[in-house]
Amino acid sequence: MIDVLVIGGGNAALCAALMAREAGASVLLLEAAPREWRGGNSQHTRNLRCMHDAPQDVLVEAYPEEEYWQDLLKVTGGITNEHLARLVIRESSTCRDWMRKHGVNFQPPLSGALHVARTNAFFMGGGKALVNAYYRSAEALGVQIRYDTLVDSLELDNGRFVAARAGGERFTARACVLAAGGFESNREWLREAWGQNERGEWPADNFLIRGTRFNTGVLLKFMIDAGADAIGDPSQSHCVAIDARAPLYDGGICTRIDCVSLGVVVNRDAHRFYDEGEDFWPKRYAIWGRLTAMQPGQIAYSIIDSKAVGRFMPPVFPGVQADTLPELARKLGLDEARFTQTLSDYNAACRVGTFDHTQLDDCHTEGIQPAKTHWARPIDTPPYYGYALRPGITFTYLGLKVDDTAAVRFNDRPSDNLFVAGEMMAGNVLGKGYTAGVGMSIGTAFGRIAGTRAAASAQAQRANGAQREAA
């Protein structure tokens, strides 16, 4: 019998498999995707948010625990478990040497990655390179890997793992780690979670799935129905405003529109609806998907002028370009009079001080709602650009409740051989909101914990079995 069965194929699953194997356990990893799409959402990532008290290799200055915690507290609005969040934060300070041992390389951030040189360690080659490195290391260590294997149910005995089922196949193991992701590519579940709005729309019908098409939530739903303790709001997610022309699945990082804080955003009625300059973009980019989802038709438009060009990472699709604001409104299909009035009102409200997009500067608006609290400059220098935005779901926050052992809980009692990591438990730390790189921090921390605990559980069972045989 296998010691540890790992269900999932992304960062958290791979961390669990590697740690369990390093602890001496035999490991089988089941990935739902085919080999060429392995890695879940981790293949779309770029970096890991890291606590550090002094400069470290690719990280400059310092990013102490308390600042990291305050950043997380702010974006979640306090909907987080402080004990588990601080566990993740501390783990982020010590995991990089282990990651390097398994083939992950780091690089300084690119010039377009604003505000994160101090806080985030970037993977050389991005998430795909990280995933490939972990798979190579796992194979070299003797981890067995099966692709195209969607686990749809478990056999449980009073909170203990017995076996996993994938179609007609049955996989037994002494311990199990669940790391199969959320339900972002399950349209029916998204529709149920978001419901119908006051305009009679079903917002989820207009969502794009920025992450993997293979995260359908089958195992998550099974566990909740089986009585596992759950946590999180099913409508909360890592939800980014992405280019409306992005593909339905797997658009990844390149579909994000990063110029929001340099201009204004209007809805289908050509009205602004939120402060574009509230905080640094890495702390706010993941709220704009949800904001867009609340607008008529679940669509919005990011508007900039030529002064913003070169100050943000260019998206994969070029923006709609025009020499005048009325022309831009027509090209975007917006009401020309309302659009030009909105832009005129905004321009008149701008109080330009010393513009500096690398700082929370003093350029702001006065006498207009919503305010723009930083980086407010008149949009008055042609050519003008517009980007249509749709909500892009990366991963959902509904998950299984855990403590610092990563054990799955039933009626608040921890299982002794069933553990969970990654998106399937991220809602313990992320009740809402997001800050760049924290998802990888959670997956790495809890993947490593879950793998270690699962190996210990399997080894204890082996030892107990040997004792019974000797008796």
C-alpha positions in Angstrom: 0.0 0.0 0.0 1.2 3.5 -0.8 2.0 5.6 2.3 0.7 9.0 1.0 -1.7 9.8 -1.7 -1.7 13.4 -3.0 -4.7 14.5 -4.9 -3.9 17.6 -7.1 -1.0 18.7 -9.3 -0.2 22.3 -8.5 2.2 24.0 -6.1 0.6 22.9 -2.9 0.2 19.3 -4.1 3.8 19.2 -5.3 5.1 20.7 -2.0 3.2 18.0 -0.1 4.5 15.2 -2.3 8.1 16.4 -2.1 8.0 16.8 1.7 6.3 13.4 2.2 8.9 11.7 0.0 11.7 13.5 1.8 10.3 12.2 5.1 10.7 8.6 3.7 7.1 7.9 2.7 6.1 6.3 -0.6 4.0 8.8 -2.6 1.5 8.7 -5.4 0.3 12.0 -6.9 -3.0 12.1 -9.0 -3.4 15.1 -11.3 -6.7 15.6 -13.1 -5.2 17.5 -16.0 -3.2 15.9 -18.9 0.6 16.2 -18.6 0.7 19.3 -20.9 -1.7 21.2 -18.7 -0.4 20.0 -15.3 0.2 22.4 -12.5 -3.2 23.9 -11.9 -3.2 27.7 -11.3 0.4 27.6 -10.2 1.5 27.5 -13.9 0.1 31.0 -14.2 1.9 32.5 -11.2 5.0 34.7 -11.1 6.1 35.2 -7.5 5.9 34.4 -3.8 5.3 37.1 -1.1 8.1 36.7 1.4 8.7 38.0 4.9 12.3 39.1 5.4 14.0 41.2 8.1 16.9 42.3 6.0 17.9 42.3 2.3 18.0 38.7 0.9 19.3 37.7 -2.6 16.5 39.0 -4.9 14.6 40.8 -2.1 15.6 44.4 -1.2 15.4 46.2 2.1 13.1 44.5 4.7 9.5 43.2 4.8 8.9 42.3 8.5 6.2 40.0 9.8 4.0 42.8 11.2 4.0 44.8 7.9 3.1 41.6 6.0 0.3 40.9 8.5 -1.0 44.5 8.3 -1.1 44.2 4.5 -3.1 41.0 4.7 -5.4 42.4 7.4 -6.2 45.4 5.2 -7.0 43.5 2.0 -9.1 40.9 3.8 -11.0 43.4 5.9 -10.2 41.3 8.9 -11.8 38.2 7.5 -8.8 36.0 8.2 -7.4 33.6 10.9 -4.5 35.5 12.4 -2.8 32.4 13.8 -2.8 30.7 10.5 -2.0 33.8 8.6 1.1 34.5 10.7 2.1 30.8 10.3 2.1 31.4 6.5 4.0 34.6 6.9 6.7 33.0 8.9 7.0 30.0 6.6 7.4 32.4 3.7 10.7 33.6 5.2 12.3 30.1 5.3 11.1 28.2 2.3 13.2 29.5 -0.5 16.3 27.5 0.2 14.1 24.3 0.1 12.6 25.5 -3.1 16.0 26.0 -4.7 17.0 22.5 -3.6 14.1 21.3 -5.8 15.2 23.3 -8.9 13.3 26.6 -8.4 15.3 29.7 -9.4 14.6 33.3 -8.5 15.2 36.6 -10.3 14.9 40.2 -9.5 11.5 41.7 -10.5 11.1 43.2 -13.9 10.8 47.0 -14.2 7.1 46.8 -14.9 6.3 44.9 -11.7 5.6 47.9 -9.6 5.9 48.1 -5.8 6.9 44.4 -5.2 10.7 44.4 -5.4 10.7 44.6 -1.6 8.0 42.1 -0.9 7.9 39.4 -3.6 10.4 36.9 -4.9 9.9 36.2 -8.6 10.4 32.8 -10.2 12.8 32.6 -13.1 10.7 31.5 -16.0 7.4 32.1 -14.0 5.1 29.5 -12.5 5.4 27.0 -15.4 9.1 26.8 -14.7 8.4 26.3 -11.0 5.9 23.5 -11.7 8.2 21.8 -14.1 11.1 21.9 -11.6 9.0 20.4 -8.9 7.8 17.6 -11.2 11.4 16.8 -12.2 12.4 16.7 -8.6 9.4 14.5 -7.6 10.1 12.0 -10.4 13.8 11.9 -9.4 12.9 11.1 -5.8 10.6 8.3 -6.9 7.2 10.0 -6.5 4.7 8.2 -8.7 2.6 10.5 -10.9 -0.7 9.8 -12.7 -2.2 12.4 -15.1 -5.8 12.5 -16.5 -7.0 11.1 -13.2 -9.9 13.1 -11.7 -10.7 12.0 -8.2 -14.5 12.4 -7.7 -15.0 10.8 -4.3 -13.3 9.4 -1.2 -14.1 6.5 1.0 -14.1 7.7 4.6 -14.5 5.9 7.9 -15.4 8.2 10.8 -13.2 11.0 9.5 -10.4 8.8 8.4 -9.2 8.4 4.8 -9.6 4.9 3.4 -9.4 5.3 -0.4 -10.0 7.6 -3.3 -12.0 6.9 -6.4 -11.5 8.2 -9.9 -14.1 6.8 -12.2 -13.8 3.0 -11.8 -10.4 3.1 -10.2 -9.8 2.8 -6.5 -6.6 4.1 -4.8 -5.8 3.2 -1.2 -3.2 4.8 1.0 -2.3 5.2 4.7 -2.7 8.9 4.5 -4.0 11.5 2.0 -3.4 15.1 1.1 -6.2 17.0 -0.7 -4.8 19.8 -2.9 -7.2 19.7 -5.9 -8.1 23.4 -6.1 -11.3 25.4 -5.9 -14.4 25.4 -8.2 -13.7 28.4 -10.4 -14.2 26.5 -13.7 -17.5 25.0 -12.5 -19.9 27.5 -14.2 -23.0 26.0 -12.5 -21.5 26.4 -9.0 -20.4 29.9 -9.7 -23.9 30.8 -11.0 -25.4 29.3 -7.8 -22.9 31.2 -5.6 -23.4 34.6 -7.2 -27.2 34.2 -7.9 -29.3 36.7 -9.7 -28.8 40.5 -9.2 -31.3 43.3 -8.9 -31.2 43.9 -12.7 -32.2 40.3 -13.3 -28.7 39.3 -14.5 -26.8 36.2 -13.6 -23.4 37.8 -13.1 -21.4 34.5 -13.3 -22.6 34.0 -16.9 -20.2 36.8 -17.9 -17.2 35.7 -15.9 -14.0 34.6 -17.6 -11.9 31.9 -15.9 -8.4 33.3 -15.6 -7.2 30.1 -14.0 -7.2 26.4 -15.0 -10.2 24.8 -16.7 -9.6 21.6 -14.5 -10.6 23.1 -11.2 -14.2 22.1 -11.1 -14.5 21.6 -7.4 -15.7 18.0 -7.6 -13.7 16.9 -4.6 -14.4 20.0 -2.6 -18.1 19.5 -3.0 -17.8 15.9 -2.1 -16.0 16.8 1.1 -18.5 19.4 2.1 -21.4 17.0 1.5 -19.5 14.4 3.5 -19.6 16.6 6.5 -16.1 18.2 6.5 -16.0 21.5 8.2 -16.1 24.3 5.6 -15.0 27.9 5.7 -15.5 30.9 3.4 -18.0 32.7 1.2 -18.6 30.8 -2.1 -18.9 34.1 -3.9 -15.5 35.4 -2.7 -12.5 34.7 -4.9 -9.3 36.0 -6.4 -11.2 37.9 -9.0 -9.3 40.2 -11.3 -10.5 42.7 -14.0 -9.0 41.2 -17.1 -9.2 42.1 -20.8 -12.7 41.3 -22.1 -11.1 39.7 -25.1 -9.3 37.1 -23.0 -10.0 33.4 -23.6 -12.6 31.6 -21.4 -10.0 29.6 -19.6 -6.3 29.8 -18.7 -5.7 33.4 -19.8 -3.3 33.8 -16.9 -1.2 36.8 -16.0 -1.0 38.3 -19.5 -4.7 39.1 -19.6 -4.6 41.4 -16.6 -5.0 45.2 -17.3 -2.6 47.1 -15.0 -3.3 50.7 -15.9 -6.3 51.1 -13.7 -4.5 53.3 -11.1 -3.1 55.6 -13.9 -6.5 56.6 -15.3 -10.2 56.2 -14.6 -12.6 53.2 -14.9 -16.2 53.7 -16.1 -19.1 51.2 -16.3 -21.4 50.6 -19.3 -23.3 53.7 -18.4 -20.0 55.7 -18.6 -20.0 56.4 -14.8 -17.0 56.0 -12.5 -17.8 53.7 -9.6 -14.7 53.3 -7.4 -11.4 55.0 -6.3 -8.8 54.0 -8.9 -6.0 55.3 -6.7 -6.9 53.8 -3.4 -3.6 52.0 -2.8 -0.7 50.4 -4.7 -1.8 48.2 -7.5 -0.5 44.8 -6.1 -2.7 45.4 -3.1 -5.8 46.3 -5.1 -5.7 44.6 -8.5 -7.7 41.6 -7.1 -10.7 43.7 -6.0 -11.4 45.0 -9.4 -12.8 41.8 -10.8 -15.5 41.8 -8.1 -16.1 45.5 -8.6 -16.7 44.9 -12.3 -18.9 42.0 -11.5 -21.2 44.3 -9.6 -21.6 46.7 -12.6 -24.4 46.5 -15.3 -23.5 43.7 -17.8 -20.4 42.8 -15.7 -18.3 45.0 -17.9 -16.1 48.1 -17.3 -13.6 50.2 -19.2 -10.2 51.4 -18.1 -9.4 54.8 -19.7 -5.9 56.4 -19.9 -4.1 59.0 -22.0 -0.6 59.0 -23.5 0.9 60.2 -20.2 0.4 56.7 -18.7 2.0 54.7 -21.5 5.2 53.1 -20.4 4.3 53.2 -16.7 2.6 49.8 -16.5 3.2 46.3 -17.8 1.6 46.3 -21.3 -1.2 43.8 -21.7 -1.2 41.1 -24.4 -4.0 42.9 -26.5 -3.6 46.6 -27.6 -6.1 49.1 -26.3 -8.7 50.8 -28.4 -7.0 54.1 -29.5 -8.6 57.4 -30.3 -7.4 61.0 -30.8 -10.4 62.5 -28.9 -12.5 61.4 -26.0 -15.8 61.5 -28.0 -14.1 59.3 -30.6 -13.0 56.9 -27.9 -16.5 56.7 -26.4 -17.9 55.8 -29.9 -15.3 53.1 -30.4 -16.0 51.6 -27.0 -19.8 51.7 -27.6 -20.4 54.1 -24.7 -22.8 57.1 -24.6 -20.7 59.9 -25.9 -22.3 62.8 -23.9 -22.2 60.9 -20.6 -18.6 59.7 -21.2 -17.3 63.1 -22.0 -19.1 64.7 -19.1 -17.7 62.0 -16.7 -14.1 62.7 -18.0 -14.7 66.5 -17.8 -15.9 66.3 -14.2 -12.9 64.1 -13.3 -10.4 66.4 -15.0 -11.8 69.4 -13.3 -11.6 67.7 -9.9 -7.9 66.8 -10.2 -5.5 68.5 -7.8 -2.1 67.7 -9.2 0.8 67.8 -6.9 4.0 65.8 -7.3 3.1 62.8 -9.4 5.0 59.7 -8.4 3.5 56.3 -9.2 6.1 54.5 -7.0 4.7 56.4 -3.9 1.3 57.2 -2.4 1.6 60.6 -3.9 -0.4 63.8 -3.3 -2.2 63.9 -6.7 -5.9 63.6 -5.7 -9.4 64.8 -6.6 -11.6 67.2 -4.7 -15.4 67.6 -4.9 -16.2 64.4 -6.8 -17.5 61.0 -5.9 -15.9 58.5 -6.0 -12.7 60.3 -5.1 -9.4 59.3 -6.6 -7.0 59.6 -3.7 -3.6 59.1 -5.4 -2.1 59.5 -8.9 -5.0 61.7 -10.1 -4.0 63.6 -13.2 -6.3 65.0 -15.9 -6.8 62.7 -18.9 -6.1 65.3 -21.5 -3.2 64.2 -23.6 -4.0 62.3 -26.8 -3.9 59.7 -28.0 -6.4 58.1 -25.6 -6.7 54.4 -24.8 -9.6 52.2 -23.6 -9.6 48.6 -22.4 -12.8 46.7 -21.9 -12.8 44.7 -18.7 -14.5 41.5 -17.5 -14.3 39.7 -14.2 -11.6 37.0 -14.4 -11.8 34.3 -11.7 -8.5 32.8 -10.7 -9.5 30.8 -7.7 -12.4 30.6 -5.2 -12.1 31.0 -1.4 -14.7 28.5 -0.2 -12.7 25.7 1.3 -12.1 23.2 4.2 -11.5 24.5 7.7 -8.1 23.7 9.2 -5.8 24.3 12.1 -2.0 24.6 11.9 -1.7 20.8 11.3 -3.5 21.1 8.0 -5.8 18.3 9.1 -9.3 18.1 7.6 -11.9 18.5 10.4 -15.2 16.9 10.9 -17.4 18.5 13.6 -14.3 20.3 14.7 -12.4 17.1 15.2 -9.2 16.7 13.1 -8.7 13.7 11.0 -5.5 11.7 11.8 -4.7 10.8 8.2 -6.5 13.3 5.9 -5.0 16.7 5.2 -5.6 19.6 2.9 -3.5 22.4 1.3 -3.7 25.1 -1.3 -6.8 26.6 -2.7 -9.0 23.9 -1.0 -8.1 25.7 2.4 -7.0 29.2 1.4 -10.2 30.7 2.7 -8.9 30.2 6.2 -6.4 33.0 5.5 -8.2 34.8 2.6 -11.8 35.6 3.5 -11.9 38.2 0.8 -9.4 40.4 -1.1 -5.9 39.6 -2.1 -2.3 40.9 -2.2 0.1 39.7 -4.8 2.0 36.5 -4.1 0.1 35.4 -1.0 -1.7 32.5 -2.7 1.7 30.9 -3.4 2.7 31.6 0.2 -0.4 29.8 1.5 0.1 26.8 -0.9 3.8 26.5 -0.1 3.3 26.7 3.7 0.4 24.3 4.0 1.6 22.0 1.2 4.8 21.5 3.2 2.9 21.0 6.5 0.4 18.6 5.0 3.0 16.5 3.3 5.1 16.2 6.5 2.0 15.4 8.6 0.7 12.8 6.1 4.1 11.1 6.1 4.2 11.0 9.9 0.7 9.6 10.0 1.6 6.8 7.5 4.8 6.0 9.3 2.9 5.7 12.6 0.4 3.3 11.0 3.2 1.2 9.7 4.9 1.1 13.1 1.6 0.2 14.8 1.0 -2.6 12.2 4.5 -4.0 12.8 3.9 -4.0 16.6 0.6 -5.9 16.1 2.3 -8.5 13.9 5.1 -8.9 16.5 2.6 -9.4 19.2 
